[in-house]
Amino acid sequence: RIDEILTFNDLSAAVIQKIVDIQLALAVRLLAEGGFTVEIDPSVHGYLSKKGYLPEYGARPLKRLVKQEILAPISKYVLANPEATVIKIREGKAGLEISS
């Protein structure tokens, strides 16, 4: 039985930015536990804010985006470059770029 309908307001840009910061901090902490230092270019925040927010779903896609465009590529990068201890993330022409 549904008694009432709740309407949620769209998330503001400031709130989305805070969510992006939280998700990136979690990713950095996870990588730090593995012995990696992560340097994130400010352009990454804007990229994730734009691509990870959909008004109909809110910020839910953001967590998936961080996994798909940061954590998975970093895993592949580390396997290909086992000597890398510093990982740099920045926005490139075709999305996010991972380097050391």
N, C-alpha and C positions, 0 to 999 in steps of 0.2 A: 504494500500500500504506500502510495506517495502522498504525503500531506502538503508539501509545499515545494516550490521550485526556487532554487538559489541561483542567482545570477552573479558570475564573477567578472570583475573588470579585467581588461587586458593588462598585461604586465608592462610597466614603464621601462624605458631604456635604462634607467638607473638600476632597476631591479634585475633586469636581464644581465647587466654588467656584473652585478654582485654574484649572480648565479654562475656566470662564466668564471669569475675569480675563484669561487669555491671549487668548481670542477677542475680547474687548472691546478689549484693547490693540492687537491687530492691526487692528481696524476703526478705532480712533482714529488709529493711525499712517497708515493708508491715507488717511483724510480730512485729516489734517494735511499730507500731501504735496500735497493739492489746495488747501491754504490755508485750511482750516476748523479752528475750535476747537470741540471737542466737550465738553459737560458732561453727565455721566451721573449721574442720580439713583441713590442706593443701592437703591431699589426695583427697578431694572432687573436687578440681580444676582440677587435672589431670584426674579424672574419667569423669567429665563432658566434658572436652576438647576432650577426646578420643571417648566417646560414642555420644556426641551431634553434631559432625561435620561429614558431608558426602560431599565429593567433588562435587557431582552432585547437591546438594541442598544448599551448603554453611553452614551457621550457623543457618538456619531456624529451624531445628529440636531441637536446643538447648533450645529455649523457652518452647517448649512442654515437653522436658525432665525435665526441672526444675519444671514444674507443676506436672508431673507424679511422679517424684522420690523424690521431696522435699516438695512441698506445700501440695499435697494430703496426703502423709504419716504423715506430721506434723499435719494436721487437724484431722486425725484419732487418732494420739497419744495424742493430747490435749483433745479430747473427752474422751479418756480412762483414762487420767491422768489430771484431771482438776486443780490439785494443782501445776502443772509444770509451772514455769515461765522462767526457763533457758532451752533452747533446744540445744542439741549437735548433730552435723551431722558429720559422718565420713564414710569412705569407709569400707565396710565389705566384707566377702567372697561372699555374694549373692547380692551385690549392696550396696546402701547407707543405713546406719543404723541411726535411730533417737533415742535419749535417752535424759535423763535430768541429 
